[in-house]
Amino acid sequence: MNHEFYQTLLITFELAAITTLFLLIIGIPLGFYLSNTKTKFKPVLETFISMPLVLPPTVLGFYLLLTFSPESTLGAWLLATFDIRLVFSFTGLVIGSIIYSLPFMVHPIQSGFENLPRSYSEASYTLGKSKLQTIFSVLLPNMKPSVLTGVVLSFAHTVGEFGVVLMLGGNIPGETKVASIAIYDEVENLNYAAANNYALILFIFSFLVLMMVYAINGRGIKANEF
């Protein structure tokens, strides 16, 4: 295992951690809004959020590539105004990963808000707490399994993504090359031993993370039964 191996893993988990943090910041207000709104545009918004679940990653990656390309209006403006180049950059990978993993954070949190009794919010408002205070001091503490599920699924999904990072970030060692891309490269080069090193680490990581979620959620369910 050489320096590039550890560097690739570091980039992979760094991308997943940053993406998950931003998704948590976005997912809480978005999940709360979707769980409470009655607007007729709610199905449209939910459809856009859920599109990465059914859309081939290469399709999403292709359109993000076109959108962020320096030849596009947005890409040219970002490059000229802020000197930001999103194509084939780590920053672009973060933005693409946020879009790609968005439903994995929003859906569990939205479900968590929807499953809480309305009496929690009503009692909080009666005591004079604001909506923001109610969310963070009353609702979120009572839906920890939902938040944990969103965090873990978002992190794990970002670690394993392939199509979006390949299309948007390419394969630049030390910058945009992540483990999933490295596995593909090593298999193409018939270097199965190196591919197995990456794959085995991701397999063990995914297994341990999911087992932790089931264990924590299982304890939460048992505690609520008494």
C-alpha angles and dihedrals in degrees: 000000000000134000093271090058093058092040091054092050091048092053090047095054093038089055091048093048095049092044092050092049092053091044091054091052090049098037100056098058092036093050091047092049094049092048093054108030123099097188117138089234092064094097090052092052092045090050093054091048092049097046094097088062093066104018116095107251091232090058092052091043091050094053092045088051090053092045096049097037115120086237091062124084094247095042093048092048093050091048095047097041105035102012088239119150112190099179113089092002136112091240090056090050090054092052092045091048092051090055093043096049098036097107091052089063102033099048098056092043093047090049090049092054092046093051095053115098112256088230090076093062094039093052091048093051090047089056089055100256118148123238091258092050090047092053096049103033101034115017105036095048088056095051102046093135090057093049092045091050091051092049095048096044092048093049094046093044091052092049090055101041117122117159098053095046092046094051097039104030103027117201109300112157112232094014116045105000108113131180097265091054091045091054090053091049094049093048090050088053090048089241095139095164092061091043089052091053091058095039095049093052092049091046093052092044093051092047094050094046094050092045089053091051093050091047095050094042090047092055090048092054092048091049091052093051093069 
